[in-house]
Amino acid sequence: MAHDSDLPCDGDGVCMVCKTKPSENESLLCKTCATPWHVTCLSAPPNSMADAVNWECPDCSLPPDAPRVAVKQNATAASSSSGSDLIAAIRAIESDSSFTEQEKAKQRQELLSGSAKASNLEVVNTDNDVLNILDGSLNCSMCMQLPERPVTTPCGHNFCLKCFQKWIGQRKSTCANCRTPIPPKMASQPRINSALVIAIRMARTLRSGASGGTSKVAHFIHNQNRPDKAFTTERAKKSGKANACSGKIFVTIPGDHFGPISAENDPERNLGVLVGETWEDRFECRQWGAHFPHVAGIAGQSDYGAQSVALSGGYEDDEDHGEWFLYTGSGGRDLSGNKRTNKLQSFDQKFDKLNEALRISCLKGYPVRVVRSHKEKRSSYAPEKGVRYDGVYRIEKCWRKAGKQGFKVCRYLFVRCDNEPAPWTSDEHGDRPRALPSVKELNGATDMTERKGSPAWDYDEEKSCWIWKKAPPNSRKPIQCQNDDDGTKVRKVRSKKNTVSVKQRLLKEFSCLICREVMNLPLTTPCAHNFCKACLESAFAGQSFTRQRGEGRRTLRVQKNIMKCPSCPTDISDFLQNPQINRELMNVIESLQRQIEEENAGLNEDVDGGSDGKDEVPTEEAAETDKCVEDDKEGAKPITETETKQTNKRKRSSDIDDVSPKKSLDKPDVVHNLGEVDSAIPELSV
């Protein structure tokens, strides 16, 4: 029986008990696990030389049920199988007379390092853990663990950043696994493979049960329990004005409400939001729903429309004429640095995101609420302090032109169309339809967009007011404070999204940066970016690695062509001359695809054979489908049993193809046998 003080020697040969390095005569190797031990520190050393030859360490001599105190170096093997299975496998190798001593030592080394297959240990992993898939293929070639801050060499082997730097620090310029030369730039400045970082982190999170267990309950304060003035809670006092949602919302409108806010949406005052109302800042303006974003100047959605804008002097191209103004869209600035001081444009604006939302409001003729801030110093219509609501405007035209800073900007012509007079006039009535102003910059404009049909918000001659000629768009967001007649809280029912399995989410992380699909024959560049082999080839198709130079009769030296990575400015021309498939990453992708295919096949079998139709509840979508089927019954042909089977078969294949890599004519199929990879990979022709 082992004593509590029995400990082996560590990896450097130093005894873990006396902290000294024993000599060869004082060191004793275990017969089973070949671990070195210090003889003088053993509680029960062998009595004779014959006993020393067949000696087993205290760990291996323990029965399977006894606790193990000694610390072994085979942490990887111990994590994948129990100690009794490992010892039994080692003893089976020692008793096998067909192996030579050298082969036995090799088998023992594979078991202790954790690189042996599960069949050698006679242990079958039945839980199909996602982390086990990565642990078997993406391990660091030095420490044999999942890499921390992984670095992937161009030959497709993964290392921890510290292990890689330690290897390079020993003045070694080749891969520790396959001895392929490492590029000098990568050796001096190794890049971390972000795709592997995200995949390993996700797998570890799922292993710990963070996503599968009880979700963390977020702190939520109902609207009626919030303070009337923002930033009066204890949390907001500590962080200054960082908590922009701490104030109560006084109006009962959703976040995507179009048009003016009427009295029926103001339960506190029964007045609505009046033109000319002024608030202290954008946060208080948000509480009354005039403009919900407290930083952005546009409130809207790219596929829905814009509800409100704020004039706060963000772009020097803006022109404010009161009843109409020219508004500049968002974007065109590099916000990677200091967002407060970076006011210069660095690229052109496009009609996307919030700019597209304004363009949709222009085409549909939706009313847009406008607030002016005291920060707009170039306008004569801006308030002296605070933020003021100036009514609703309508976008009549939008276009693009070169701005004052040399880059193209999106421009919008806003014309006032409110039933209440503007704050800067003494009129008693609101706006009347007016002719569009002449804008000089329209002569050189491009991408012109102008409304062709009738607007949704227009002037009614009989009622002498602006009304909705077409029904306003339905809201897609819940109302901030909506109560039923009996005072109970009304919740908006949201449809459940299709759940994605863990393996599908993990497989999505291994996407090509060009085609955005799961990689097929993955390549990892020296700058740690992952691409499909066919995608990377097509990106440099028709280019040569060198170009000839000549001046008159002289022939100059051949110049090397610079081929930049599609994701960064790093030159990868040397890598493209002989690209190596990342086989470790390809094994992981194929394992995930195979398991997803098996799960989908099993799920389809359960659905086909397990539903008897007794407990099915008809939904609205099913009712609509049944109605369409009944309407088309008259002219439809009877469906045969063969057609039904073919339809089910196509449905199963489409479900599997959703998570499989995109196949095209210029991409070869995935090679499932690693021995056939060399023959299946075509030469790079650039």
N, C-alpha and C positions, 0 to 999 in steps of 0.2 A: 504494500500500500504506500502510495506516495505521500511524502510529508509536504506541509504547506510551503516550506522554503525551497522545494525542488523546482528550479527554473532552468531552462536550457541556455545556450549561448545565442546572442543576437546575430544579425546579419554580418556584422564585422568580426565575429568570432570572440566577442567579449562576454564573459559570464555575467548573467543578469543577477547573480547573488552577490558575488564578491567584487564585481566590476573590474576584473582583471582578465587579460587575455591568456588562456592556458596554452602551454606548449603542446606539441603533437603527442608526447608521451602522457600528458595529463588529460587529453581530450578523448572522449569516447563517443562513437557513433551508434545510434540506435539501429537495430537490424530491420525494423519495420519502416520507419519514416526517415532514416538517415539524418536525423537532427543531431548536431554536436552538443555534448554535455561535459561539464567540468567534473572530473571524477572526485576530487576532494570535497566538492560542495554537495555531493549526493548523500542522502540520508541512508541509503542502502546500496553501497557500491558492490560490484561483482567480486566474488571471493577468489576466483582463479582466472587464468587466461582462457580456459575453455568456456567459462561462463561469460567472459567478455566478448567472445566471438558471436555467441547467440543471445547477447544481452538486448533487452527491450527497455525503452525509456519508461519512466513512471506513467506517462500519458497513455502509451500503447498497451501497457500491462494492466490498466484499469479495466474493470468490467464495463459493459455498455451503459449500465444504469448509474454508475458512480460519477460524481461531479469532477470536472477537469479544471485544475488550477493553473497548470503551466500555459504560458502564452506561446502559441505556435506562429510560425511565419506563413502558414497556408490559410490566410484569411479568406481568400477568394474561394478556395475549395470548401472551407467550412461553411461559408454562406450558402453554397448551393447544395450541400448534402450534410447529413449529420456526421459526427465523429466516428460512430460505429461503422457506418457504411464506408467511410474513407479507409479505416484500418482494415476492414474486411477485404476491400479491393486491393490494398497493398499486400496483404498476406496471400491473396490469390495470385498476385504476380510473382511473389517470392517462391511459392510452391509449384509454379508452372515450370517444368523442366525443359519445355521447348524453347524458352528464352535464354539467351546468353546473359552474362553479367552486365554487359554494356546495354543490351536491350531492356533488362530489368531496371537499370538505373534511369534510362530514358523514360520508361513508363512511370516510374515513381516521380520523376521530375514533372511530367505532364499532369499527374494527379495533384501534386502539391501546388503547382502554379495555377491550377484551375483551367488549363487549356484543354483538358481531356473532355471528350464528349460524354453526354449523360449515359450512353450505352455502356461505357467502361465502368461506371459506378453502379450500373444496374438500377438507376434511379430515374424514374419517369416524371417529368414536370407536367403536372396536370392543370395548373392554374392559368397557364398562358398569360403570365404577367408581362406587361409591356416593357418593364425595366429589364426583364430577362432577355428580351429580344436585342436590346441595345447592349446589354452587358456581355453578350457573347460575340459581338461583331465589332464594336467601336472601342474596345479597351485600348488603353495606352500600351504601346509595345515595350515600355520599360517597367512601369510599376504594375502592369496588368490590372488596373482598375479603370473605371469609367473616367475619362479625362476631365480634369478641372481646368477650365479655360482652354478648350481643345485647340490644338494647332494641327492642321492637315497639310502634309507635304504634297508636292505635285505628283508623287508616285501613289498617293491614295492611302497613306498610313497616318494614324492619329496618335498624338502625343499630348501629355499635359504641357502647359507652357513652361513650368519650372523644370520638368524633365527634359524638354527640348533645349532650353537655355543651358542646363547643366551639360548636356551632350555637346552642344556647340562650344561651350566654354572649355572643353577638353581638346579643342582644335580639331574636331572631327567634322568634315564637310560632306559626309554621306549619310543616307538614311540608316537608322539603327536596325531596321528590319530587312531591307532589301539591298542596301548599299548603293542606292541610286544617288548621284550627286545632287546636293541641295543648292538651289540658286543662292549666290552670295547676298543678294538683297534680302531674300527671305531669312537667311541665317542671321543677318544683322538686325532686321526689323520683322520678326514673325507676326503674322496676323491671326487673330482668333476667329475661328469658324462660327459665326453667329447662329447658323442653322442648327448645328449640333448642340450649341448651348441651350437653345430654346427647346429642342427635342428632349435632351437629358433632364432639363429642369421640369418639363411637363411630366415626364415619366416618373420622376421622383415625387412630384406633388401628388400624382395619382396613386403611387405606391403608399404614401403616408396617409392616404384617405382624406386629403383636404378637399378634394372635389366630390368624392363619393359620399362623405359623411354629411352631418347636419350643416347647412349653410350658415354663415355668420349673420346674425341679425343686425341690420344697420339701424342707427339711431334716427328716428323720424319724428318730427313735430308736426302735428296737424295745423292747418292754416288758422283755425280759430284760436289755437294756443300760442301763436306767434305774437311778438310785440307789435304795437302800432307803428313804431319807428324802428328802422333797422339798426343793427349793431348794438342793441341793448342787452343781449344775452351775455353770460359770463364768458362763454367761449369766444364770442365776437370781440369782447373787450380786450382779451389777451392778444388776439391777432390783428387788432386794428380794424380796418374796413375790408378784411379779406373774405368775410362770410357774407356774400352778396344775397343769399336767399334767406336771411334771418327775419326779414320783415314780412308782415301780413300782406296778402293780396286782397285789395278791397273790392275788386270787380269780379263778377262771375263769368269770365270768358276763358276759353281755352287759349293755349299758347299760339295757335295758328288762326286766330280770329281775324277776318278781313273787315275793313270798313270802320266807321266811327263806333264808339262805345256809347250805347244809348242808356236811357234812364233805367230800363228794365234789367240792365246788367250792373246796376249800382244799388245794392240793398242798403248801404249805409246812409246815403244822402238822397237817393232816388232822383239824381240829376244827370248821371253819366259823366263822362270826361268832357268838359267844356273847352272850346277853343280859347286859348289865351291863358290856361292854367299853367302855373310855374311851380317847379319843384326845386329843391335845394341841389340835388345831384341826380345822376342817372339811376342810382339805386332806388331813390324815392319815386322816380318816373316809372320804374319797373313795377312798383307796388300798385300803380293805377293802370297798368296794362297798355300805356301808350306806346312803349317800346321796351320789350322784355329783355333783350341782351344788355348787359351793363358795360360791355367793352366794345363789341362789334357794332359797326354802323348800319348793318343790314340784318333784318330779321326775316327769314324765309327758308324755303326748301327748294332744291334745284328741280324737283319734279312736281312741285305744287304751286309755287308762286311766292311773292314777297308780301309781307303784311305791313312793315313799317321801315323807315330809314331815319337816321340821325345825321344832321349837319353839324359837324364839330371841327371843321378845318383840317381834315386828314389829308386832303390832296389839294395842291395849289391850282389845279385845273378847274376847280368848281367855280361856277358863276351863279350868284344869287340875285334875282330880280323881283323877289317878293312873290307875286302871283305865279311866276314860273321861274325855274332855275335849271341849270345844267349840272347833273350829278355824275361823279366819277365812281366807277365800280371798285371792287376790292381786289387785292392781289398785286403781283408785280414787284414785291419787295422780298428781300432775303431776311427772314426773321430768325436765322440761326444765332445771331449775336444779340446785342442789346435791342430789345423791341421798342424801348422808349425813345431812343435817339436815332434809330435807323429810319430815316424818312426818304431815302433815295431809292428810286426804282432800279432794278437790275435785270428785269426781263419783261416781256409783253404780257398784258392782261388778256384773258380769254373769256368767252361766254360759257363758264362752267361754275358749278357750286352756287354761291350767292349771286353772282352775276347772271347766271342762267335763271335764277328765281325772279330777278327783276325783269328779265326778258319775257318770261311767261306771263307776268302781270301786265306787261305791255301788250302782248298778243290777246289776252283775255279781256283786257279793260278793267282789271280789278282796282279798287281804290286802295291807296297806300297812305297810311298815317305818317305824318312828318313832324319831327321834333327838332328844334334848333337849340344849340348849346352856346353858352357864352364864349366857348373856346374858338368859335368861328370869328376871328378878328377882321377878316376881309369883307364881311357882309354888313350892310347897314340895317338889316332886318333881324339880326341876332339879338337876343336879350343881353342886358348888361351883366346879369349874374344868373346862375342856375340854368335850368332846362325848361323850355316852354313848348307846349303843344300847339301847333299851328293848323290843325285840320287835316283833311285828306286831299291828296293829289292823285292825278292819273298820269301814267307814263304814255306819251304819245308816240315817241320814236326812240330808237336806240341804235348805236353804231359804234365803230371803232376808228380811232385816229391817233396820230403821233402826238404824245403829250409834250409838255414843256421840258421834261427831262430826257426826251429822245426815244422813249419806248411807247408802244401803242397802249392806249387805255380804252376801256369801255365807257361810253358816254350815254346818258339818259336825259331826255327832255321831260321834266315834270311840269304839269299845268294844274293849277288849283281848281277843285270842283267840290267845294263844301257848301252846305246849306247855311252855315254861320259865317259872319263876316270875319275878315282877317284881323289879327290883333293890332295892326298898324294903320287901320282905316277907321273912319267914323261912320261908315255905312251901316244901315239898319238891317240890310238883307245880305244874303250870301252871294256866291258867285253866279254868274250867268255864262252860258256857253260863249266862248270867245275864240277868235281866229288864232291859229298857231303863230307864234313869233317867228321872225326870220333869223335863222342861225347861220352865220357866215361859215363856220367850220364844216357845214354839211357838204360843201363843194369838194373837199378832199377826203370825205369819209368813205370807209369800206365796211363791209358786213352790215349793211343797213337793214334794219328790221322795223316794219311799220304795220300797224293793225289793219287788216283788210275787212273783217266783219264788224258787226255791231258790238259795242262794249257791254260788259255785264253791268257796270255802274254808269248811268247816263241820266241826262236831264229830261224830265217829263213836263211837256208844255201845259198840259191840263192842270196838273197839280202845282206847277211852278216850283219844283224842287228836284233835287237829285235823289234818285231811288235806284233800287236794284231792278234792272230790266230782266235780268236772268237770275236764277236762284244762286245765292252765294255758295261756294264750295263747302262740302261737309267737312267738319273738323276731324282730324285724325289724332288729336291729343285729348287727354282728360281735362275736364274743367277744374280750375284751381280750387274753388270752394263751391260745390254744388250740393244742396240739401234737398231732400224730398219734402213733401207736404207735412209729414209727421215728424220731421226733424232728423230722420235717419240719414246716414252718409250714403251717397250714391256712388258706386264704383263702376267704372267702365270695363266691360268684359273684353278681354283681349284673347285673340286666337292663339293657341299653342303652336310654337314652331316645331318643325321636325327635328327631333333629337339626333345628334351626330355621335357615333360611337367614339370611344377613346382612340382606337386605332386609326379611324378616319381622320380625326383631328391631328394625330401625330403624323400621319402620312401627308397631310396638307403642308406641314412644315418643310418637307423635302420637295419643294417646288422649284422649278427652273426660274431664274430671274428674267428670262426672255419670254418664254411662252406661258409662264405662270401655271403650268401643269406639273404633275408629278414627274420627276426626272426619269428619263429613259437613257440608260448608259451614262451615269453621272460623271462629270469632270469637275475637279476642284482646282481652281487656278492658284498660283502662289499668293495672290492677294485675298485668298479665303472666300471666294465667291463660287457658287455651285451652278452649273448649267448642264443641260442635255448636250450630248456630243453633237448631235445633228444641228441643234440650235446654234452652238458656238461655231460650227463649221460654216453654216449659212451666213453668219454675221460677218465672216471674213472671206466669203466666196469671191473669187476673181482677183484677189490680192496676192502679190508675191512677197517673199521674205526679204528680197533685196531688189535694188534698182540700179541700172547702169547709168553712169554719168560720163559725159564727154563734152569737151570744149574745143571746138575746132578740130585739129588733127590729133590732139592729145586725148588719151584715154585715162580718166581719173579713176580713183579707187571706188570699188563697188560700195554703195551706201546701204545701210540696213534700214528696212521699213519699220516704222513704229506702229505697232498694233495695240491699241488701248483696250483694256477690259471694258465690256459693255456696261459695267456698273461703277467703274472708277477709272481714273486716268493712268493706272499702272500699265506698263508695257509688258505684254504676255507673248511677244513674238517667239521667244525661245521656247516657251511652254507649248506653243502651237505646232512646233516642228515635230514633236514626238509626244502627243498627249497620252496620259495614262489614265485608264478607267479607275475610278475609285471603287474598288471591288467590295471593300467593307461597307460602304454606304449602299452599294447595289444589293448586297445580301440583306441588309435591313429593310430596304424598300420591297424586295421580293417576298420576304417573310411576312411583312404587314399586308401586302396585297393577297398573299395566299390565305392568311387567316381571315381577312375581311371577306374573301370569296367563300370560304367555308361557312362563316357566320351567316352570310346572306342566303346561301343555299339551304342551311338549316332553318332559317327564318321563313323562307318561302315554303318549305315542306310543312312547317307548323301551321302556316296560314292556310295552305291548301287542304291539309288533312284535319286541322283542329277546329275549324269554324263550322258549326252545325246550323247556325242561323237562328238559335232560340233566344239568345240574349243580346241581339243586335238592336241598337237604338238608332232610329233614322235621324240623320242630321239634315241641315238645310241644303248642304252641297249634294247629299245623296238624293234629296227630294227633287232638286233641280235636274239632276242627272236622270232620275226616273221619268220626270216630265218630258225631257228631251227625247228619251227612248220611246215614250208613248206617242209623241208627235210624229216620230219618224217610222213608226211601225208599218204604215200603209205601203210606203214605197220601198221598204227594206227587204232584202233577200234573207231567207232563213240561214242562220249560221250553223255550219256543220261542226261535228265534233273535232275533225282534223284542224279546222281553222281556229277553234278555241285553243287547242294544244299549242299550235304555232304562236298564237298571241301571247299565251302564258310564257312560252319559251323566250320570246323576244323581250318580254317584260323583265324576266330574271336576268338576261344578259345586259339589259340597259341599267339595272340596279347595280350590277357589278362594275360596269364601265364608268359609273359616276366617280369611283374612287381609284380607277386604274389610270395609268399614264395615257395621255392623248396620243393616238396613233395616226400617223400620216404617211404619205408615200415616201417622203424623204427621211423618215426615221426608221431604223431597223427595229425589229422586235427585241424584247428583253431576252437575253440568253440565260436560261435557268441552270445550265451546267457550266461551272466556272472553268472547266477544262476546255470548253468550246469558245471562250471569250476571245482568245487571240485570233481564232479563225473567223469569228463573226464580226470583228471590229474592222472596218475598212480603213485604209490609210487616209491621212488628212491631206486633202488636196486644196491648197489655197493659192 
